[in-house]
Amino acid sequence: MKKNIIFLGIILSGAFLMGLPYFLREGDKRLESLPSIIDPSVSIDQPIKEEGKLSESLPPLIINPSVKIEQPIRLKKELATPAPIFIGIKNFAFTQENLTIKKGTTVTWTNNDDLPHTVTTDVGGASSPTLSKGTLYSFTFDTIGNFGYHCAFHPSMKAMIKVIN
């Protein structure tokens, strides 16, 4: 049932998009007050030649050169989510011992050793449960600063994460 609904949605979306150029050119009178972004000199019914062949498909939309298109909208830096970081635990060591990340970054540790380990911060913050082989632990760093951490079972396993703005 779910597959049928998704398929129907795809078909309806495709039908809508295929009719959209005609709608924009010939359709709703409420759009007349807006400048047309489609060049009126291109006929929607006009077949186009492509490499010597006559095509019955619709021509591509041609942007009307008289319409000024503003700069694209960009997300503010503070709204963009930083890419996640992955740190392995292998051979009794963290694979990245010194790391600098941006505030809001999620770090995920994976224990790849046969023995259990933890991710325990030296002063508050991230503290995982015991991680057996193949287990993941994630923490999002929302505070700027330096965060040293270690394995509670193996104190010689140490690493540092520096969080910047």
SVG drawing of the C-alpha trace seen along z (x, -y; Angstrom):
<svg xmlns="http://www.w3.org/2000/svg" viewBox="-7 -44 56 53">
<polyline fill="none" stroke="black" stroke-width="0.4" points="0.0,0.0 2.8,-2.4 4.6,-1.7 1.4,-2.5 1.0,-5.8 4.6,-6.8 4.3,-5.7 1.1,-7.7 2.8,-10.8 5.7,-10.5 3.3,-10.2 1.3,-13.2 4.4,-15.2 5.7,-14.4 2.4,-15.4 2.4,-18.6 5.9,-19.5 5.4,-18.6 2.4,-21.0 4.0,-23.7 5.7,-25.5 2.3,-25.7 0.6,-26.9 3.2,-29.6 2.8,-30.7 -0.9,-30.3 -2.6,-29.7 -3.8,-31.5 -4.6,-35.2 -3.4,-36.0 0.2,-35.5 -0.1,-38.4 1.0,-41.0 4.3,-39.1 7.1,-39.5 7.4,-36.4 10.7,-34.6 10.0,-32.6 11.1,-34.3 7.8,-35.0 9.6,-34.7 9.9,-30.9 6.8,-29.0 5.8,-26.2 4.3,-24.3 7.4,-24.8 9.4,-21.6 13.1,-22.0 16.0,-20.6 18.6,-18.7 21.6,-17.4 19.7,-17.3 16.7,-15.5 13.3,-17.1 12.2,-16.6 8.5,-16.6 9.4,-17.3 8.9,-20.7 11.8,-23.2 13.7,-24.0 12.6,-27.0 14.3,-30.1 14.9,-32.8 13.5,-36.2 16.6,-38.5 14.5,-41.5 13.8,-39.9 16.4,-40.5 17.1,-37.4 18.3,-38.2 21.2,-36.4 20.2,-32.9 19.2,-32.7 22.0,-31.2 21.7,-29.8 23.4,-31.8 26.5,-30.2 25.0,-29.8 22.0,-27.9 24.1,-25.4 24.8,-22.2 28.5,-21.1 29.3,-17.8 29.5,-14.9 33.0,-13.6 33.8,-10.0 36.5,-8.8 37.6,-5.1 39.0,-3.4 41.6,-0.9 44.7,0.7 44.1,-1.0 44.1,-4.5 41.6,-7.1 42.2,-7.5 42.2,-11.3 44.0,-12.4 43.9,-16.2 40.8,-17.5 39.4,-21.0 35.7,-21.2 33.0,-23.9 30.4,-24.5 27.4,-22.2 29.4,-19.4 28.4,-15.8 31.3,-13.5 30.7,-9.7 33.1,-7.2 33.2,-3.6 35.0,-0.9 36.8,1.3 38.9,3.2 37.9,6.6 38.1,5.1 35.6,2.6 36.4,-1.1 34.7,-4.4 34.8,-8.0 35.0,-9.9 35.7,-13.7 38.3,-14.9 35.9,-17.7 32.2,-17.2 30.6,-16.8 30.7,-13.6 30.7,-10.4 29.8,-7.2 28.7,-4.0 31.0,-1.0 31.5,-0.4 31.9,3.2 33.3,4.0 31.2,2.3 29.3,0.1 28.9,-3.7 28.6,-6.7 27.7,-10.2 28.0,-13.6 27.2,-17.1 29.6,-19.8 27.5,-22.9 30.1,-24.7 33.3,-26.4 36.5,-25.2 39.0,-22.4 37.7,-19.0 40.2,-16.4 38.9,-12.8 40.2,-9.3 39.1,-5.7 38.1,-4.9 39.5,-1.4 42.8,-2.4 43.9,-5.8 46.8,-5.9 44.2,-6.3 43.9,-10.2 42.7,-12.7 41.6,-16.3 38.8,-18.1 39.0,-21.9 35.6,-23.5 35.6,-26.8 32.8,-29.2"/>
</svg>
